[in-house]
Amino acid sequence: MERFIYGLPKKGVFYLTTVIAFILMFGLLVSVHEWGHLIFAKKAGMLAREFAIGFGPKIFSFTRNETLYTIRLLPIGGYVRVAGDDPEIIELKPGHHIGLEFNDEGKVNKIIVNNKDKHPNAHLIEVETVDLDHQLIIDGYDMGDETNLKRFSVDRKAFFIMDEQETQIAPFDRQFASKTPGQRAMQLFAGPMMNFILAILIFLILGMVQGVPSDRAVIGEVQSNSPAEEAGIIAGDEIIQVEGSSISTWEEFTSVIQDSAGQEVEIVVKREDYTETLTVTPKEIEVEDVKIGQAGVFLAFEKSFFKTFKYGFSQTYETSKTILVNLIMLITGQLSIDMLAGPVGIYDVTDQVVQTGFMNYLMWTAMLSINLGIINLVPLPALDGGRLLFVGIEAVRGKPIDPQKEGFFHVIGFALLMLLMIVVTWNDIQRLFL
């Protein structure tokens, strides 16, 4: 980890490689998260209306298997819009004049809401009653004839046509609310779950490519002109003793080095089949306004299938634990809101990480994936965790909460989250440019 922490430049700039790296990373993290929601929505039989990366105006879109896939302008997240999850856009009421088109089975497959003159073959009626949730019927009178009420059966996959845009209807059994609490909870949890799985896979790839950190204090690389090189430390040395005390882990060694800036430290290394006593004087460096010692050595990596498998899960666990501790400290006021980073701050760190190498970039991506998963599980309005909380309350009380009250709760929560995003982004900009 010493390479990752101390190898970073002070500030980032808008390099093309960084922009590409940021877009790829953002796209991967959000796509994987939303893909989890999409897959489990479809698995439960829900109609997924839209799979979106980003918010705001559409810049690219296509439709496949009932779902509209979009890429939107603002890279601040994404969403899967499930039928019944939000209020339906189009609602027919008695007295509405609409046009109907039929399929080969005689069922309505297109409901033209406006611009009916553009559909000369449509059958025009005045709506009397409509049920597109359960019975799938429309009752109405032919235009100009209010004496003969007719009933029209509607196909389960019929479309509204409004402003020449198609929107598929959603019978109740294809809506979010129709599913069991377990199915809904799984659909909500699937997004964060996929972020954790992605992190595990990235750590596994890192382990297979570069190996896993040695579980002993073995030197893997010595920087040129560093205090370690001047002291005679070479790659392959195993640190077994520091200042007369036996050590067995890299963390024990680096802890002493960081606390001993400018001071001589006596170490004993095991080299092949003998030991040697050396003296190293760590140089003083500054990291986030804190002065620490650095010797200029990196931990050795080793390749092992079983250790790599363990590494994927252990790194995900340790990173999750660190993020949770920091989150709790933020909630309890032990950390300032200034410690939070939005898209601008994440871009800045990504710029620094990209310059240290592809492996560190992968490590950073895995850490952000875990962070995204954890943050989304926090029981706050508009987040997956907040919606899971409502599903849990429903399961306990045996009946759902009023959808309007829940919707209001999430709308207010989303507005507050956007306000927080603005504050965090402003802080990021100040740190980056001011």
N, C-alpha and C positions, 0 to 999 in steps of 0.2 A: 504493500500500500504506500510505501514511502515514495515510489516512483510516481504514483498517481497524484499524491497530494502536493509534492514539492516540485513537480516538473511543469506546473502550469504557469503560463505567462500572466502578467498582471491584468491586462485588459484585452478585450477582443474587438475586432473590427469586422466589417461586413465583407468577408471574403466569399467568393462564389462557392468554394468548397464547403464552407460553413453553412451557407444558405441551403445548399443541396442536402447536406447532412442533417440539418434541422428539419427540413421538409420531409425527408425520408423517415427520420425518427418519429416525428409527430404523426405522420401518416400511418406508420406501423403501429404505434401505441394505441391510437384512437381506433384504427380499423380492427385490430384484434379485440379491443374492448367491446366495440359495437357489434362485431361479428358474433361474439358470445351471446349478446342479447338477441340478435337476429336468429341464430340457429335454434335457440331454445324457444323462441316465440313460434317459429314455424313447427318445431317438434311438438309443441302443445296445441297446434292447430289455429294459432292466432293469425290474423291478417296483418302482416308487416307492411304498412303503407310506404314507409321511406327509410332508407339507410343513408345517413348524412355524415360526411366528414367536414367539420367546420360549421359555422353559423353565418347568417346573413345571406346576401344575394347568391344565387346559383351561378357557378361558372362552368359547370359541366354536369350532364345528367344522362341517364339511360334507364330503361325499364326492363326488368327480367323477372319472370316467375312472380308476377303480381306486385313486385316491390320496385319503387323508384329509387335508384342509386344516384346520389348527388355529391358533388364536391362544392363547398361553399367558401365564400371569400375570407371569413375571419377564422384564423387557426386557433380557436380557444376551446375546442372540444368537438363533440359530435353527438348524434342521437339516433335511435331507432324509434320511429313513430308507429305505434301499434294501434289498430282500430279499437276504439272505445277507451283508449288510454287518455286521449284528449277529446274535448268536445268535437263532434263531427262537424265538418265544414258546411254541409248542405243538409237542410231540413225541410221536408215538404209539409205543407199545412193545407187544410181545407180551403178551397177557393183559388188555389194556385192553378194557373194554366200551364200545362206541360205537354211535351210531345213524347210519344212512345214509339220505339222501333222493336221489332220482334225477331227472334231466332227461328230456325227451322222447326222447332218444337212448338211454336206459337207462344212462347214465353217472352216477356219483356226483357230485352238485353241492353237497351239504352234508354235512359230517361233524360230527355232534353229539357233543361231548366230554363234557358234563355236562348236568344238568337235562333228561334224555331224556324225562321224563314230560310235559314241555311240548310234545313233538313226537310226538303219538300215531300219526302215519303213518310214522314213521321205522322202518326195518328194523334191528333190533338184532342185533349180532354181537359175538363175542369175537375180537379181533385175533390172528392168528397171525404174519403177516409184512406189512410195509408198505414201499412204495417210492414216495414222492411227489416224488423228485428226477428220476428217469430213466424208469422203466417206467410210472409213474402207476397203480399197482395196490395194492389192499388184499386180502390173503387172510385169511379168517376163517371161523368156524363160527357158524351160527345159534344164538341163545341156546337152550340146552336140548338141542342136537343136536351132539355133538362127533364125529360119525362122517362127516360130509359137509363136507369143506373146499371152500369156494367162493372164486372170484376175482372181484373187482369192479373194473372199469375206472373211473378217476377223471378227470373233466373237467379240462382244464388251468386253468380259472378257477373251480374249486370253492372252497368256503369252509369253514373250521373255524367251528363255532358253540360258543363257550365263554362261560359266564355271559351268554348271549343277545347276545354281541358277535361280529360277523363278522370273520374274518381270512382274506384270500385266500391260497391255497397258492401256492408259488413253485417251479415246476419248475427244475431246475438251469440251463437255458439262459436263465432270467430273473433269475438271481442275479448279484450283483456279481462274484463270483469266476470265473464262467464266461466273462467277456469278456476280450478281448485286453488286454495291458498298455497299448497305445495308447488303447483305448476307456476303460479305467479311469482312466488318467492325464488324459484329456480331461475326463471327468466330474468329477474332483477339481479340475482347474485352472479349470473353467468358472465357478465361483463368484467367485474373485478377478478373473478376466478380465472378468466383467460389472461389477465395481466400477470397474475402470479405464475401461471403455466409458462407464459412467454419468458418471464425472468428466469425460471428454472432451466428452460431450453437454452437461453443465452449463456448462462453460467456453465452448462454442460458443454456447449461449443467451446467456450473459453478454456475449460479444463482439457478438452480433447486436443485443441490446437497448441496451446502454450504450456499445458500441464497445470497442476494445482500447486498452490504454495506449500512448501515443505513444512511438516509439523515440527521440525527442529530449526534451530537458528543457524541455517547453512547459508553461506554467502553465494549468491548467484552471479553477481556482477559488481565490479568496483569501478567507480567513475575515475576518469583520468584527472590528475592533479588534485585529487581529493584528500582530505585528512586520512582516510582509510588507506589509500595508495601510499602515502608518505609513511604510514605506520608499518607497511609491509604486509597488509592483509591482501589475500588473493582469492579468486573465485574457487569455491570448493571447501574453503575453511569452515569449520563448524565452531561457533562460539559456545564454549562450555562453562566459562567463568568470567565474571565481570566484577572488578574491585573486590576480589576474594570470595564472592558469593557465587555458588553454582546456579546456572540458568539452564532452561530446557526449551524455552519458546522464543520466537522472534520478538514478541511484544515485550518480554522482560528486557531484552537487549536494547531495543529502540527507546524504551522508557528511560533507561539510564542515560543513553546518548542525548536524548532531547533535554534532559535536566542538567546536562554538564557542558553547556556551551562555553568554549574557551578554557576548559579545565582538562587536565590530563586524566585519562581513564585507562586503567590497566585491565587488559583482557587476556584470557587464555584461549587459544584456538587449537582444535584438533585438526591436524593436517596429515592425511594419509594414515601412517601408523605411529605418529609421534605427536607431542604437544609442543606449543611454543607460546611464550609470553611476549605480548606486544603492548605498546602504549600509543593510544590515539587521542588527539585533541580535537573534539568536534568544533566545527566552525559555527558561528552564530548567524542564523537567518531569521527573518521576520515573516510570520504567517498570520494574517488577519490581526495585525498590531500586537502579536505575541512573539517574543523572542525565544527561540528554541535552538538546540544543537543538532547538527547534521554531520554524519560521517562520510556520506557518499557511497553507501552500499545498498544493494537490493537483495531481497530474499530469493533464494533459489526455488525453481519450480521443478516438479517431478511428474512423470506420466504414469498413471495407474488407472485402470478401468474402474475399479471399485472406489478409489479415492475420488475420481472424477464424478461418479454417480452421487457419492455422498456430498461432494462439493456443491453440486447444483442445488441441492435441498438446503444444506447448511448455510450457504451464502444468502439464499432467499430468506431463510429464517432470521439470520443475524441482521440483515438489512431491514427486514420488517420490524424487528425489535427496536432498532435504532430510530426508525421513522416514528414508531408509536411513542417512544419515550419523548422525542422532540415535540410531537403533537400534544402530548399531555402537558409538557412544560409550557407550550404556547397557550393552551387553554387555561392553565393555572396562573398565567402571567409571568412565569419564570423566563420566558423568551418573548421578545418584542415582535410586533407585527412586521417590523422592518426586516425580520429574518425570512419572511415569506418571499417567494419569487413567482412572477407571472411569466407569460410568454417571452417578454423582453429579457428578463433575468435568466431564464432557461437558455435562451439563445446565446447570451453572453458566456455562460458557463460552457455551453456546447462548443462555442468557438475556441475556448481555451483547451477543452478536452480533445477536440479534433486535432489540434496541433501536437498533441503528445502521442498520437498513434491510434490505429484502428481498434486495437484491443481495448484501450481505455474508453474509446467511443462505445464499444459494445457493452462494457461494464456500466457506463453512464446510462445507456439505454435501458439496461436491466434494472438499475436503481430507480429510474423514472417510472418504469412499468409497475414496480412494486408500490411506489409512491401513489401513482394513479389509482391502483387497486384499493389501497388503504383509505385514501381520501374519499373515494366514492362509497365506501362502506360506513363512513361517519354518518350517524343518524340525523342529518340536517335536511331541511326542506329542499326539494328538487333534485337531491342526490339519490343514488340507488339505496343508500342506507336509510334515508328518510322514508322512502317508499316501502322499503322492507319493514320498517317500524310499523307502518299502517297495516300491512298484511299480517304482521305478528299480532297486532291488537285485535284485528278481525278474527284471527284464529282463536284467540283467547276468549273473546266475548261472544263468539258464535254468530255474529252478524256484521256486515260491512258498515264502515263509517259513511255518513252522508257524502256522496261524491263531490257536491258543491263545496262543502266545508274543507274536504281534503284538497280539492283543486285550489281553493283560495289560499290555503296554507302553503302549497307548493309555489304558487305564483308570487306571493310575498317573499318566500324564501329565495326564489330565483332572482328577484329584484335585488335583494340584499347581497346575494353572491356576486351579482354583476357589479354592485357598488364596491364590494371588497376587491374585485378584480381590477377596477379602475384605480383604486388606492394603491394596490400592490404594483400595478404597471407603472404608475407615476413614480413610485419609489425606485423601481428598476431603472427608469429613464434617468432619474436624478443621479443614481449611482454610476450609470454608464456614461453619461455625457456631461454632467455638471461637476 
